[in-house]
Amino acid sequence: MEKLRNFINGEYVAPIEGKYLDKLSPVTGKKIYELPASTEIDVVKAIQAAQNAFEDWSALKAAERSRILNRVADIIDRRADELAEAESRDVGKTLELAKKLDMPRAALNFRFFASAIMHKQEMATDMDGEAINYVLRQPVGVAGLISPWNLPLYLLSWKIAPALACGNTVVCKPSEFTSKTAFLLGEILNEAGVPKGVCNIVLGQGDPAGSYLVQHPGVPLISFTGGTATGEKIQKLAAPGVKKLSLELGGKNATIIMKDVDIAKIIPSIARASFLNQGEICLCGSKILVQDDIYEEFCTQLAKYVDNMVVGDPMDPKTFMGPIVSKTQYDKVLGMLEIAKKDGGKIIAGGVVPELPGELSGGYFLRPTLIKELTNCSEIHQTEIFGPVVTINSFKYAHEAVKWANNSPYGLSASVWTKNLNQAHKIAADLRVGTVWVNTWLQRDLRVPFGGSKASGLGREGGDLSIDFYTETKTVCIQLK
Ligand code: NDP
């Protein structure tokens, strides 16, 4: 059985206490490899390596850091098929999605920030000839980067790339459920010429490995993507020492559909926004709201489309949805389905575990599920499910849809579907979320701010905002007279 190792100071090393965790395949439920159950001692080693590497890496010219990060991107591209297969096996996402979405984006993250640091300009001001001010932007130190299981390399590279581009060194703690591509990244970093200790990867559980990383006084910056409950814990753990903190957390995102849409045209996009990656994307629209004139027709057409979506082996190109990532997440999603039924929800598509042949019968599969007639006070509408379970309700006026969408502890994103752009502008302005898509979904420009309001996060990353976050800004004022 393959045993993954930590990547510390440019070398693969076994966990010091010699303990491992089992990784189970979401497709079969069987063990596929072991990963280190890293403890505080492993994290300390990684932090020491990052601290030792900091001076040289931060002193390197931006053009040199950029050149190395571009090489990382090139190697990810070259190894994209192998990485995509590893990602698909770990998460249960389809191989096609890993090839089309995850790997190109992981490479782009490195390329984007390799380029961004070459273009960054800083402010200078003249105080009527008496003095001038200029701004220096400097790396923060060792960054602690903690990422979730749904888009493993995509989200980890969204943190590593800007952190390294800005001259920081890093210690990463990927999800214990999906460690393989982070493990392979070590080889890529070495081949690209990333110096020893600049990027360290410690595998294992959130507690102890992640929580120790957050608390360590030698780590002044934490970037975390994951669930809101974990984000709250991290915020408390990071408070002593007043660390720089970015939290990208959960969502319960509304999909608002106005009566003027072309139903048949948008159905595939709505189904994709609901169920891509098994509904395990923080931005998935899990709460569909349809204007009442077209509600019944929309439900019928969407349910028919969803019923035809193929669930099965993620390696099969015909499959749209693979299994849910882990038994824990599977049980949570099935539990939410039971609550929906008790709360009076009417299942109009899915809601059943598909019968699949052979080894797939041990996997964590669920048909994509649409639920009608659940009131907004049902727990289902207030809690992030993070799986292929979506509700669909009607509204009469746009302001009711906005009220329904905003009546949530979360505020990550929403999408609005209409031919009336004036109406779209008004709804977009009224929604209390970090991103609103109009007649599209998951279209991401890496230059624009990304993050959530309310319980969906703290701070924004993307473009200049990532560079702001991963650097300290210093103002120098010089008297001239
Ligand atoms: P979790 O919050 O469970 O875990 C995220 C990461 O934090 C994992 O690496 C986990 O370790 C680690 N962790 C857990 N406990 C601690 C702790 N006490 N201290 C430090 N680290 C800890 O999230 P999931 O992995 O289940 O991911 C799903 C969640 O992520 C959803 O809520 C989703 O909405 C959110 N998400 C948000 C995004 C955004 O951009 N806003 C994007 C993608 C996902 P381990 O699991 O290995 O034990």
Residues whose N, C-alpha, C, O or C-beta is under 5 A from the ligand:
A	BS01	NDP	I146 S147 P148 W149 K173 P174 S175 E176 F177 G204 Q205 G206 D207 G210 S211 T225 G226 G227 T228 T230 K233 E248 L249 G250 G251 C282 F386 S456
